[in-house]
């Protein structure tokens, strides 16, 4: 069950990663990838028991806090910003229909 939950968390990180594709957000994408890799190591630990979520190493907790802080600071530059997202969606297409 713990491995399934970690897999779900890693999937969600991937969805967030997609929204931070704008220029200038490379550090945020890198941090998301680093956190996902740390979770993958934990997910694939053979000695991990069902209580793995409650006993998550402090390193991953620290990474979660760091990632959340970083993402909140740059959220306005990401595709979570409705105004930023609306621009490309409202532009007329130059290709024939």
Beta strands, then each sheet from edge to edge (+ up, - down):
end
